[in-house]
Amino acid sequence: MSTFQIILSLYLLGALFVVCMWFDALLRDSAASRADSRSWLVLLVGTLIWPLAVPASLFELVWKSQASRALLSTRKRPRHYPLYRNNEDM
């Protein structure tokens, strides 16, 4: 099995797990009608969008993390930090 096939299998397994949890939540929800087509439409759209939303969210988190690290590395630090030896000095 190639690396791509392993990653794809794990990704699809995760998608199946999430869909099963959403389906279970839909069936347990007493306020949602099982005959209502909107409930099933939300489940279907959520299933289709999930594979796109997770990588986009991960990319955004990584991008923000790298941007914040770059910002912190370019900031000038103050020369003197207040140092407290114990709680009495505060």
BELDA-V270220 format. One record per backbone hydrogen bond with DSSP energy under -1.0 kcal/mol. NH is the residue of the N-H (numbers start at 1). CO is the residue of the C=O. Records with the same first field share a line. If there is no record, write none. Layout:
NH = CO + CO
//
This chain:
6 = 2
7 = 3
8 = 4
9 = 5
10 = 6
11 = 7
12 = 8
13 = 9
14 = 10
15 = 11
16 = 12
17 = 13
18 = 14
19 = 15
20 = 16
21 = 17
22 = 18
23 = 19
24 = 20
25 = 21
26 = 22
27 = 23
28 = 24
29 = 25
40 = 36
41 = 37
42 = 38
43 = 39
44 = 40
45 = 41
46 = 42
47 = 43
48 = 44
49 = 45
50 = 46
52 = 49
53 = 49
54 = 50
56 = 52
57 = 53
58 = 54
59 = 55
60 = 56
61 = 57
62 = 58
63 = 59
64 = 60
65 = 61
66 = 62
67 = 63
68 = 64
69 = 65
70 = 66
71 = 67
72 = 68
73 = 69
74 = 70
89 = 86
//
